[in-house]
Amino acid sequence: MAIELLSLEPALTLKNSENKMLQLALLKAKTIGELTALIVNSTHVEIMQAFEELPNSHQQRVQKLWEVDISKYC
């Protein structure tokens, strides 16, 4: 069943302008709270689509922010 649901995800793509706005918001995030707010207001597919289209250096910055703050709670 999960595989069936995942196969539907590509249909849930963002318009280019929405994707660019989400990418900008990801890049502007400075805290885990800001990243969390984006996640609450966006679907996983939207977040991942925007994240994956960022240049690698920007992906690393967002990932580092997420991992550093998440490690405080583990």
N, CA, C and O atoms as a DFTB+ gen file, in Angstrom:
296 C
 N C O
     1  1       0.818      -1.190       0.000
     2  2       0.000       0.000       0.000
     3  2       0.864       1.257       0.000
     4  3       0.563       2.214      -0.714
     5  1       1.939       1.266       0.797
     6  2       2.813       2.435       0.835
     7  2       3.425       2.697      -0.535
     8  3       3.572       3.848      -0.946
     9  1       3.777       1.639      -1.231
    10  2       4.355       1.800      -2.562
    11  2       3.333       2.431      -3.493
    12  3       3.680       3.279      -4.316
    13  1       2.070       2.022      -3.368
    14  2       1.023       2.614      -4.201
    15  2       0.881       4.099      -3.911
    16  3       0.711       4.893      -4.836
    17  1       0.948       4.484      -2.651
    18  2       0.835       5.892      -2.292
    19  2       2.027       6.686      -2.804
    20  3       1.867       7.804      -3.294
    21  1       3.213       6.117      -2.692
    22  2       4.403       6.803      -3.176
    23  2       4.359       7.003      -4.684
    24  3       4.886       7.994      -5.191
    25  1       3.751       6.096      -5.392
    26  2       3.693       6.238      -6.844
    27  2       2.812       7.406      -7.254
    28  3       2.914       7.880      -8.385
    29  1       1.952       7.881      -6.364
    30  2       1.107       9.030      -6.661
    31  2       1.821      10.357      -6.435
    32  3       1.372      11.383      -6.947
    33  1       2.915      10.367      -5.687
    34  2       3.588      11.597      -5.324
    35  2       4.025      12.473      -6.501
    36  3       3.887      13.692      -6.396
    37  1       4.532      11.952      -7.590
    38  2       4.950      12.838      -8.677
    39  2       3.827      13.732      -9.208
    40  3       4.100      14.791      -9.773
    41  1       2.600      13.328      -9.036
    42  2       1.487      14.148      -9.506
    43  2       1.314      15.388      -8.635
    44  3       0.621      16.326      -9.028
    45  1       1.927      15.400      -7.475
    46  2       1.771      16.501      -6.539
    47  2       2.925      17.491      -6.641
    48  3       3.483      17.893      -5.620
    49  1       3.282      17.880      -7.829
    50  2       4.421      18.772      -7.999
    51  2       3.991      20.232      -7.914
    52  3       2.843      20.581      -8.188
    53  1       4.930      21.056      -7.533
    54  2       4.687      22.487      -7.414
    55  2       4.838      23.184      -8.751
    56  3       5.560      22.721      -9.634
    57  1       4.153      24.291      -8.883
    58  2       4.405      25.168     -10.020
    59  2       5.792      25.761      -9.818
    60  3       6.271      25.858      -8.688
    61  1       6.426      26.151     -10.891
    62  2       7.789      26.667     -10.817
    63  2       7.891      27.849      -9.856
    64  3       8.841      27.915      -9.076
    65  1       6.944      28.779      -9.891
    66  2       7.025      29.951      -9.018
    67  2       6.871      29.559      -7.551
    68  3       7.546      30.123      -6.689
    69  1       5.986      28.597      -7.253
    70  2       5.824      28.133      -5.879
    71  2       7.085      27.431      -5.396
    72  3       7.492      27.591      -4.245
    73  1       7.695      26.662      -6.272
    74  2       8.924      25.956      -5.934
    75  2      10.032      26.947      -5.622
    76  3      10.757      26.773      -4.642
    77  1      10.173      27.977      -6.433
    78  2      11.217      28.980      -6.200
    79  2      10.986      29.702      -4.876
    80  3      11.946      29.999      -4.165
    81  1       9.737      29.988      -4.534
    82  2       9.441      30.649      -3.265
    83  2       9.811      29.750      -2.086
    84  3      10.350      30.221      -1.084
    85  1       9.518      28.456      -2.209
    86  2       9.857      27.522      -1.142
    87  2      11.372      27.357      -1.030
    88  3      11.907      27.256       0.074
    89  1      12.058      27.328      -2.161
    90  2      13.520      27.252      -2.133
    91  2      14.098      28.467      -1.407
    92  3      14.999      28.331      -0.579
    93  1      13.580      29.647      -1.718
    94  2      14.050      30.862      -1.067
    95  2      13.809      30.793       0.438
    96  3      14.672      31.177       1.227
    97  1      12.651      30.310       0.829
    98  2      12.333      30.177       2.256
    99  2      13.280      29.182       2.928
   100  3      13.715      29.417       4.055
   101  1      13.605      28.080       2.258
   102  2      14.570      27.116       2.811
   103  2      15.928      27.773       3.026
   104  3      16.583      27.546       4.043
   105  1      16.341      28.584       2.065
   106  2      17.645      29.241       2.167
   107  2      17.665      30.314       3.241
   108  3      18.705      30.556       3.852
   109  1      16.533      30.962       3.480
   110  2      16.467      32.019       4.487
   111  2      16.360      31.474       5.906
   112  3      16.621      32.200       6.866
   113  1      15.982      30.215       6.052
   114  2      15.816      29.631       7.384
   115  2      17.130      29.676       8.154
   116  3      18.180      29.286       7.644
   117  1      17.052      30.154       9.381
   118  2      18.233      30.256      10.233
   119  2      18.125      29.354      11.460
   120  3      19.125      29.105      12.132
   121  1      16.919      28.862      11.758
   122  2      16.715      28.037      12.954
   123  2      15.880      26.811      12.610
   124  3      15.237      26.749      11.563
   125  1      15.907      25.843      13.512
   126  2      15.088      24.651      13.342
   127  2      13.608      25.029      13.372
   128  3      12.794      24.393      12.702
   129  1      13.258      26.053      14.138
   130  2      11.868      26.509      14.191
   131  2      11.381      27.010      12.851
   132  3      10.242      26.751      12.465
   133  1      12.231      27.722      12.139
   134  2      11.868      28.216      10.810
   135  2      11.714      27.062       9.823
   136  3      10.795      27.059       9.004
   137  1      12.621      26.076       9.902
   138  2      12.489      24.901       9.032
   139  2      11.219      24.135       9.367
   140  3      10.509      23.683       8.469
   141  1      10.935      23.988      10.642
   142  2       9.738      23.268      11.070
   143  2       8.478      23.972      10.574
   144  3       7.531      23.318      10.136
   145  1       8.465      25.290      10.642
   146  2       7.302      26.037      10.153
   147  2       7.074      25.781       8.669
   148  3       5.930      25.661       8.230
   149  1       8.139      25.696       7.900
   150  2       7.997      25.388       6.470
   151  2       7.424      23.995       6.279
   152  3       6.575      23.772       5.416
   153  1       7.896      23.064       7.089
   154  2       7.433      21.683       6.977
   155  2       5.960      21.586       7.350
   156  3       5.209      20.842       6.719
   157  1       5.540      22.327       8.368
   158  2       4.139      22.310       8.792
   159  2       3.249      22.889       7.692
   160  3       2.135      22.413       7.475
   161  1       3.740      23.905       7.008
   162  2       2.927      24.581       6.003
   163  2       3.068      24.002       4.599
   164  3       2.405      24.465       3.671
   165  1       3.907      23.013       4.436
   166  2       4.135      22.413       3.120
   167  2       4.092      20.897       3.253
   168  3       4.316      20.350       4.334
   169  1       3.804      20.231       2.154
   170  2       3.824      18.773       2.187
   171  2       5.259      18.272       2.060
   172  3       6.150      19.007       1.634
   173  1       5.465      17.040       2.426
   174  2       6.784      16.424       2.295
   175  2       7.252      16.481       0.842
   176  3       8.417      16.770       0.569
   177  1       6.353      16.208      -0.072
   178  2       6.702      16.219      -1.495
   179  2       7.161      17.612      -1.913
   180  3       8.147      17.748      -2.637
   181  1       6.454      18.644      -1.464
   182  2       6.826      20.016      -1.821
   183  2       8.201      20.373      -1.263
   184  3       9.035      20.946      -1.964
   185  1       8.429      20.033      -0.001
   186  2       9.720      20.325       0.629
   187  2      10.841      19.598      -0.112
   188  3      11.858      20.202      -0.451
   189  1      10.657      18.321      -0.358
   190  2      11.707      17.537      -1.009
   191  2      11.954      17.999      -2.442
   192  3      13.098      18.022      -2.896
   193  1      10.900      18.365      -3.150
   194  2      11.071      18.850      -4.520
   195  2      11.901      20.136      -4.520
   196  3      12.837      20.272      -5.308
   197  1      11.566      21.055      -3.656
   198  2      12.313      22.313      -3.584
   199  2      13.751      22.061      -3.130
   200  3      14.690      22.614      -3.704
   201  1      13.923      21.228      -2.100
   202  2      15.253      20.924      -1.573
   203  2      16.132      20.284      -2.641
   204  3      17.282      20.682      -2.820
   205  1      15.602      19.305      -3.343
   206  2      16.393      18.571      -4.333
   207  2      16.797      19.434      -5.519
   208  3      17.766      19.118      -6.210
   209  1      16.072      20.513      -5.763
   210  2      16.413      21.395      -6.884
   211  2      17.376      22.512      -6.482
   212  3      17.824      23.283      -7.331
   213  1      17.695      22.599      -5.190
   214  2      18.702      23.565      -4.749
   215  2      20.084      23.077      -5.180
   216  3      20.309      21.873      -5.303
   217  1      21.008      24.008      -5.409
   218  2      22.391      23.595      -5.667
   219  2      22.924      22.824      -4.459
   220  3      22.465      23.032      -3.336
   221  1      23.874      21.950      -4.687
   222  2      24.401      21.079      -3.644
   223  2      24.890      21.859      -2.419
   224  3      24.655      21.439      -1.286
   225  1      25.556      22.972      -2.637
   226  2      26.072      23.747      -1.499
   227  2      24.929      24.272      -0.627
   228  3      25.062      24.336       0.595
   229  1      23.821      24.643      -1.240
   230  2      22.667      25.114      -0.479
   231  2      21.978      23.955       0.241
   232  3      21.501      24.113       1.365
   233  1      21.928      22.802      -0.404
   234  2      21.368      21.615       0.252
   235  2      22.173      21.294       1.510
   236  3      21.602      20.985       2.557
   237  1      23.485      21.368       1.405
   238  2      24.345      21.055       2.540
   239  2      24.101      22.017       3.699
   240  3      24.108      21.597       4.856
   241  1      23.882      23.311       3.406
   242  2      23.628      24.282       4.453
   243  2      22.327      23.983       5.181
   244  3      22.279      24.010       6.411
   245  1      21.271      23.697       4.427
   246  2      19.975      23.379       5.036
   247  2      20.089      22.086       5.838
   248  3      19.588      22.003       6.959
   249  1      20.740      21.085       5.271
   250  2      20.896      19.801       5.950
   251  2      21.707      19.956       7.236
   252  3      21.373      19.353       8.256
   253  1      22.759      20.752       7.192
   254  2      23.582      20.968       8.378
   255  2      22.763      21.650       9.473
   256  3      22.850      21.259      10.636
   257  1      21.981      22.647       9.126
   258  2      21.122      23.323      10.093
   259  2      20.163      22.340      10.734
   260  3      19.990      22.340      11.953
   261  1      19.539      21.502       9.918
   262  2      18.580      20.519      10.430
   263  2      19.265      19.523      11.359
   264  3      18.764      19.256      12.451
   265  1      20.402      18.971      10.943
   266  2      21.095      17.944      11.722
   267  2      21.643      18.484      13.033
   268  3      21.573      17.790      14.047
   269  1      22.183      19.688      13.050
   270  2      22.735      20.264      14.271
   271  2      21.642      20.457      15.298
   272  3      21.810      20.064      16.452
   273  1      20.534      21.048      14.915
   274  2      19.467      21.314      15.868
   275  2      18.736      20.058      16.281
   276  3      18.327      19.941      17.436
   277  1      18.559      19.112      15.371
   278  2      17.875      17.864      15.700
   279  2      18.691      17.068      16.719
   280  3      18.121      16.413      17.591
   281  1      20.022      17.120      16.613
   282  2      20.874      16.345      17.502
   283  2      20.701      16.763      18.965
   284  3      20.979      15.970      19.864
   285  1      20.254      17.974      19.212
   286  2      20.027      18.436      20.578
   287  2      18.899      17.687      21.264
   288  3      18.847      17.614      22.492
   289  1      17.989      17.127      20.461
   290  2      16.794      16.484      21.006
   291  2      16.879      14.968      20.994
   292  3      15.955      14.297      21.452
   293  1      17.969      14.417      20.481
   294  2      18.108      12.959      20.403
   295  2      18.899      12.399      21.564
   296  3      19.105      11.188      21.644
